[in-house]
């Protein structure tokens, strides 16, 4: 008989607690339940709804994620709930009644070329991540299961993730027409099986700017530059599978440094875009304040 261990933790959303389960549960896909009636075929989840403060439950292979009502704080009950889950599972409690296999969530993945010939953008019909993540090598993917598996492909050099797409940078050993179908099928299967893209709270999130959080507050012009980048430049850059971050502004020579990520990093056309797009826009919107814009590849 399997012996389960539960590790509880709170997520960035203070109303949601995560209870990691080891070893992983043998279920087909992740499911969310909003009340006890929806959980009629998931006895483990039903057990959670007997607790008066439980609002919703997400059942995954490797964890239960439980949202609470505001009648109490998680710190007051976290260990008790963890023990209840562990006891239920180790007594052989039923996890889910599978009279027939649960239907997979239909996932569509399509590949989209970017201005960078070394990067392909793979777009999903569902939200993948809440914030931007960039991985330069497999060592950075300890708590990013999808990115980690992508690096197992010998032709994957870098992985960049935004809301509903993944930009993959390849090595020159392969051409896109040889590998794009393989990546699409892998991504579709991974997501349909309900696997986690990112383990919450365990991966460093790309900051809104490349500036250290310990640095001095941004001056007025820097704040204006950040606002223009966020409102006017980022959406266009994201459409091409990349991202742009403000790095610094030098008031002496009126120069701006930005960081390019994803498909924009190392793109042959990025210099043209930088000078004829970003630089011109900043000069036009901040007359007399900008002389030049220089890029750092992320």
VENMOSUL-V826211 format. One line per field, one symbol per residue. phi: phi as a letter, one per 40 degrees, with the letter a starting at -180 (. if undefined). burial: + if it has 16 or more other C-alpha atoms within 10 Angstrom, else -. A space follows every 10 residues. Layout:
phi=???
burial=???
This chain:
phi=.cbcbbbcac cccccbbbbc bbccccbcac abbcaccccc bbdccddccc cccccabbbb dbabbbcbcc cabcccbdcc cdcccccdcc cgcccacbca dcccccbbbb cbcbccccbb bbbbcacbac acbbbcaccc bdbbdccccc cccccccabb bbdbabcbcb cccbbdccbc cccdcccccd cccgcccbcd gbbcccccbc ccccccdccc cdcccdccdc cbcddccccc gbabbcbabb ccbfcbbbbb bgcccgcdcc ccccccbccc cccccbdgbb babbbbcc
burial=---+++-+++ ----++++++ ++--+-++++ +++-++--+- +++++++++- --++++++++ ++++++++-- ---+---++- +++-+++-+- ----++---- -------++- ++++++-+++ ++++---++- --++++-+-- +-++-+++-+ +---++++++ +++-++++++ -----+---+ --++-+++++ ++++++++-+ ---------+ ---------- -+--++-++- --++--++-+ +++++++++- ----++++++ +++++++--+ +--+---+++ ++------++ +++++--+
